[in-house]
């Protein structure tokens, strides 16, 4: 009887151990799943941060390029040196004259062509060059 009772309690103990082991593995899996979700969220946040940093760097580079272009343009204007006033006046009229001619050519293309794509390209070129030539040269507001 003792041998049979010992065997039954051994089997019951083993079954209880397996039953407890099942719940322990289930709990471990749930903890791992929570950890994986946390790591996934962390990686997602790191990717978003990397994209934001790249966008900021791109904006800084674009702004720096704009200022470098303006600086080069101003240095080119300043490099004229000493010249007769009529020469300086003619040089100052080049940009407005080219702009006027470009818009006249654009108007002529727009009136003559039946293709909207060509007219749109001419308007785009005229607008872009006008803004490039005069956009950065507007007087800046005084800082107070």
C-alpha positions as CSV (number, residue, x, y, z in Angstrom):
1,X,0.0,0.0,0.0
2,X,2.8,2.4,0.8
3,X,4.4,1.7,-2.5
4,X,1.1,2.3,-4.3
5,X,0.5,5.5,-2.3
6,X,4.0,6.7,-3.0
7,X,3.6,6.0,-6.7
8,X,0.2,7.8,-6.8
9,X,1.6,10.8,-4.9
10,X,4.7,10.8,-7.2
11,X,2.4,10.8,-10.3
12,X,0.2,13.5,-8.8
13,X,3.3,15.6,-7.9
14,X,4.6,15.2,-11.4
15,X,1.2,16.2,-12.8
16,X,1.0,19.2,-10.5
17,X,4.6,20.2,-11.5
18,X,3.7,19.9,-15.2
19,X,0.5,21.9,-14.6
20,X,2.5,24.6,-12.8
21,X,5.1,24.5,-15.4
22,X,2.5,25.2,-18.1
23,X,1.3,28.4,-16.3
24,X,4.9,29.4,-15.7
25,X,5.7,29.1,-19.4
26,X,2.5,31.0,-20.3
27,X,3.5,33.8,-18.0
28,X,7.0,33.8,-19.3
29,X,5.7,34.0,-22.9
30,X,3.4,36.9,-21.9
31,X,6.3,38.8,-20.4
32,X,8.4,38.1,-23.5
33,X,5.6,39.4,-25.7
34,X,5.3,42.6,-23.7
35,X,9.1,43.0,-23.9
36,X,9.0,42.5,-27.7
37,X,6.2,45.0,-28.1
38,X,8.2,47.5,-26.0
39,X,11.3,47.0,-28.1
40,X,9.2,47.4,-31.3
41,X,7.8,50.7,-30.0
42,X,11.3,51.8,-29.0
43,X,12.6,51.0,-32.5
44,X,9.6,52.8,-34.1
45,X,10.4,55.9,-32.0
46,X,14.0,55.8,-32.9
47,X,13.1,55.6,-36.6
48,X,10.8,58.6,-36.2
49,X,13.6,60.5,-34.4
50,X,16.0,59.6,-37.2
51,X,13.6,60.9,-39.8
52,X,13.1,64.1,-37.9
53,X,16.8,64.6,-37.5
54,X,17.3,64.1,-41.3
55,X,14.5,66.6,-42.1
56,X,16.1,69.2,-39.8
57,X,19.5,68.6,-41.3
58,X,18.1,69.0,-44.8
59,X,16.3,72.2,-43.8
60,X,19.6,73.6,-42.3
61,X,21.5,72.6,-45.4
62,X,18.9,74.2,-47.7
63,X,19.0,77.4,-45.6
64,X,22.8,77.5,-45.6
65,X,22.8,77.0,-49.4
66,X,20.4,79.9,-49.8
67,X,22.6,82.2,-47.7
68,X,25.8,81.0,-49.5
69,X,24.1,81.8,-52.9
70,X,23.1,85.2,-51.6
71,X,26.6,85.8,-50.2
72,X,28.2,84.8,-53.6
73,X,25.8,87.1,-55.4
74,X,26.6,90.1,-53.2
75,X,30.3,89.4,-53.4
76,X,30.1,89.3,-57.2
77,X,28.2,92.6,-57.2
78,X,30.9,94.1,-54.8
79,X,33.7,92.8,-57.0
80,X,32.9,95.3,-59.7
81,X,35.3,97.7,-58.0
82,X,35.6,101.3,-59.2
83,X,33.8,102.0,-62.5
84,X,32.1,104.8,-64.2
85,X,28.6,105.5,-62.9
86,X,27.0,104.7,-66.3
87,X,28.6,101.3,-66.3
88,X,27.3,100.5,-62.8
89,X,23.8,101.7,-63.8
90,X,23.8,99.5,-66.9
91,X,25.0,96.5,-64.8
92,X,22.1,97.2,-62.4
93,X,19.6,97.2,-65.2
94,X,20.7,93.7,-66.5
95,X,18.5,91.7,-64.1
96,X,15.3,93.8,-64.6
97,X,15.8,93.8,-68.3
98,X,16.3,90.1,-68.5
99,X,13.2,89.6,-66.3
100,X,11.1,91.8,-68.5
101,X,12.3,90.0,-71.6
102,X,11.6,86.6,-70.1
103,X,8.1,87.6,-69.2
104,X,7.5,89.0,-72.7
105,X,8.8,85.8,-74.2
106,X,6.5,83.8,-71.8
107,X,3.5,86.0,-72.8
108,X,4.3,85.4,-76.5
109,X,4.7,81.6,-76.0
110,X,1.4,81.6,-74.0
111,X,-0.5,83.4,-76.7
112,X,1.0,81.3,-79.6
113,X,1.0,77.8,-78.3
114,X,-2.0,75.5,-78.1
115,X,-0.2,73.1,-75.7
116,X,-0.7,73.8,-72.0
117,X,2.4,72.0,-70.9
118,X,4.7,74.3,-72.9
119,X,3.0,77.4,-71.6
120,X,3.1,76.0,-68.1
121,X,6.8,75.3,-68.4
122,X,7.4,78.9,-69.6
123,X,5.4,80.4,-66.8
124,X,7.3,78.2,-64.3
125,X,10.7,79.3,-65.7
126,X,9.7,83.0,-65.6
127,X,8.3,82.8,-62.1
128,X,11.2,80.8,-60.7
129,X,13.8,83.1,-62.2
130,X,11.9,86.2,-61.1
131,X,11.8,84.9,-57.5
132,X,15.5,83.8,-57.7
133,X,16.6,87.2,-59.0
134,X,14.6,89.4,-56.7
135,X,13.3,87.2,-53.9
136,X,16.4,87.2,-51.7
137,X,17.1,90.8,-52.3
138,X,14.1,92.3,-50.7
139,X,14.9,94.6,-47.7
140,X,14.9,92.7,-44.5
141,X,12.9,94.1,-41.5
142,X,15.1,95.8,-38.9
143,X,15.6,93.9,-35.7
144,X,14.4,95.6,-32.6
